[in-house]
Amino acid sequence: MTMSLDGAVAIVTGAARGMGAEHVRGLVAAGARVVATDILDEEGRALADDLGDAVMYRRLDVTDADAWDTVVAQAEEAWGPVKVLVNNAGIVMFGPIESLSPSDWQRAIDINLTGVFLGMHAVVPSMRRANGGAIVNISSTAGLQGYANLGAYVASKWGVRGLTKTAALELGPDNIRVNSIHPGPIRTPMIDGVSLDMVKSQPIPRVGEPEEVTAMLLFILQDATYSTGHEFIIDGGTIVGATVDVPDT
Ligand SMILES: NC(=O)c1ccc[n+]([C@@H]2O[C@H](COP(=O)([O-])OP(=O)(O)OC[C@H]3O[C@@H](n4cnc5c(N)ncnc54)[C@H](O)[C@@H]3O)[C@@H](O)[C@H]2O)c1
């Protein structure tokens, strides 16, 4: 059993660059029509121009409930009910809890967690009209364990994981699957300038590439038709465990 993406209408957030842009390319290659959304208009329009008629760019700040309604209405008017939602937009805020400003905390929660809620809230009625579909929420390995100096990010990504499970329970009867992807370090502008020494101790000791995450996204959408509410981890094995050195005897 598979879910065909041929002619399917998809919305991707944070689509102007990084993983989101790769997801748009992958969806188009699989036959979907994609509303690529972001707040980086120039990059978003360039991507849409590059990919042709199967992509339209629309500005969407994921924290703006009214803008969500507008984008869903525009997608449906142009191409029909929405079958796929990829909640990918996200930001990272660095700093220990004692020095992280409340406004930075709030901004991370607003974009990374409330944005995912608003997306599902806006899209589900359209997905029902499509007789079902699939939602993929992009969490992180930071939604599976703690990371010092990433408190707001970690809290938001754990929230995405829990919200995904709740949505899966609520929407299963409507033939809508909801899953989360949990990437480890992936080569995108988000981690420019971040020390990546930690990848050396992973079982697969390298940074991941966006297209590897897109492959997992397409697997979830097209092939994982009996999976919902679950975590799909793509992290080079980084959270698998730690290596204990054999002591000298
Ligand atoms: N790169 C990594 O190592 C990594 C690891 C785990 C999870 N992630 C997650 O993957 C997703 C994609 O990140 P990326 O690495 O491609 O980063 P990125 O910074 O390249 O892309 C994120 C996109 O989200 C957009 N965005 C930010 N705020 C927005 C808002 N309010 N409304 C709409 N769009 C907004 C940005 O403009 C950008 O285009 C994020 O949710 C991120 O948390 C990234």
The ligand as an SDF file (V2000), in Angstrom:
LIG
                    3D

 44 48  0  0  0  0  0  0  0  0999 V2000
   19.9620   21.8270   10.8130 N   0  0  0  0  0  0  0  0  0  0  0  0
   19.8910   21.0020   11.8300 C   0  0  0  0  0  0  0  0  0  0  0  0
   20.9280   20.5000   12.2910 O   0  0  0  0  0  0  0  0  0  0  0  0
   18.5770   20.6260   12.4340 C   0  0  0  0  0  0  0  0  0  0  0  0
   18.5420   19.5450   13.3100 C   0  0  0  0  0  0  0  0  0  0  0  0
   17.3220   19.1430   13.8500 C   0  0  0  0  0  0  0  0  0  0  0  0
   16.1630   19.8060   13.5090 C   0  0  0  0  0  0  0  0  0  0  0  0
   16.2270   20.8730   12.6610 N   0  0  0  0  0  0  0  0  0  0  0  0
   14.9500   21.5150   12.3310 C   0  0  0  0  0  0  0  0  0  0  0  0
   14.7350   21.4250   10.9430 O   0  0  0  0  0  0  0  0  0  0  0  0
   13.9000   22.5020   10.5100 C   0  0  0  0  0  0  0  0  0  0  0  0
   14.5250   23.1830    9.3200 C   0  0  0  0  0  0  0  0  0  0  0  0
   15.7300   23.8130    9.7600 O   0  0  0  0  0  0  0  0  0  0  0  0
   16.9980   24.0850    8.8300 P   0  0  0  0  0  0  0  0  0  0  0  0
   18.1390   23.3980    9.4720 O   0  0  0  0  0  0  0  0  0  0  0  0
   16.6780   23.8360    7.4120 O   0  0  0  0  0  0  0  0  0  0  0  0
   17.1860   25.6350    9.1440 O   0  0  0  0  0  0  0  0  0  0  0  0
   17.1740   26.9550    8.2520 P   0  0  0  0  0  0  0  0  0  0  0  0
   17.4610   28.0450    9.2130 O   0  0  0  0  0  0  0  0  0  0  0  0
   18.0350   26.7940    7.0700 O   0  0  0  0  0  0  0  0  0  0  0  0
   15.6650   27.0190    7.7490 O   0  0  0  0  0  0  0  0  0  0  0  0
   14.6120   27.3680    8.5840 C   0  0  0  0  0  0  0  0  0  0  0  0
   13.6230   28.1820    7.7900 C   0  0  0  0  0  0  0  0  0  0  0  0
   12.5410   28.5600    8.6550 O   0  0  0  0  0  0  0  0  0  0  0  0
   12.1940   29.8890    8.3380 C   0  0  0  0  0  0  0  0  0  0  0  0
   11.5200   30.5670    9.4380 N   0  0  0  0  0  0  0  0  0  0  0  0
   12.0550   31.0410   10.5870 C   0  0  0  0  0  0  0  0  0  0  0  0
   11.1030   31.6770   11.3090 N   0  0  0  0  0  0  0  0  0  0  0  0
    9.9550   31.5910   10.5960 C   0  0  0  0  0  0  0  0  0  0  0  0
    8.6310   32.0460   10.8100 C   0  0  0  0  0  0  0  0  0  0  0  0
    8.2970   32.7540   11.9110 N   0  0  0  0  0  0  0  0  0  0  0  0
    7.6920   31.7650    9.8830 N   0  0  0  0  0  0  0  0  0  0  0  0
    8.0230   31.0760    8.7670 C   0  0  0  0  0  0  0  0  0  0  0  0
    9.2600   30.6350    8.4960 N   0  0  0  0  0  0  0  0  0  0  0  0
   10.2090   30.8920    9.4050 C   0  0  0  0  0  0  0  0  0  0  0  0
   13.5280   30.5660    8.0130 C   0  0  0  0  0  0  0  0  0  0  0  0
   13.3370   31.7730    7.2960 O   0  0  0  0  0  0  0  0  0  0  0  0
   14.2460   29.4790    7.2220 C   0  0  0  0  0  0  0  0  0  0  0  0
   14.0000   29.5780    5.8510 O   0  0  0  0  0  0  0  0  0  0  0  0
   13.7330   23.3970   11.7440 C   0  0  0  0  0  0  0  0  0  0  0  0
   12.4940   23.1130   12.3790 O   0  0  0  0  0  0  0  0  0  0  0  0
   14.8680   22.9830   12.6370 C   0  0  0  0  0  0  0  0  0  0  0  0
   14.6130   23.2360   13.9960 O   0  0  0  0  0  0  0  0  0  0  0  0
   17.3940   21.3060   12.1300 C   0  0  0  0  0  0  0  0  0  0  0  0
  1  2  1  0
  2  3  2  0
  2  4  1  0
  4  5  1  0
  4 44  2  0
  5  6  2  0
  6  7  1  0
  7  8  2  0
  8  9  1  0
  8 44  1  0
  9 10  1  0
  9 42  1  0
 10 11  1  0
 11 12  1  0
 11 40  1  0
 12 13  1  0
 13 14  1  0
 14 15  2  0
 14 16  1  0
 14 17  1  0
 17 18  1  0
 18 19  2  0
 18 20  1  0
 18 21  1  0
 21 22  1  0
 22 23  1  0
 23 24  1  0
 23 38  1  0
 24 25  1  0
 25 26  1  0
 25 36  1  0
 26 27  1  0
 26 35  1  0
 27 28  2  0
 28 29  1  0
 29 30  1  0
 29 35  2  0
 30 31  1  0
 30 32  2  0
 32 33  1  0
 33 34  2  0
 34 35  1  0
 36 37  1  0
 36 38  1  0
 38 39  1  0
 40 41  1  0
 40 42  1  0
 42 43  1  0
M  CHG  2   8   1  16  -1
M  END
$$$$
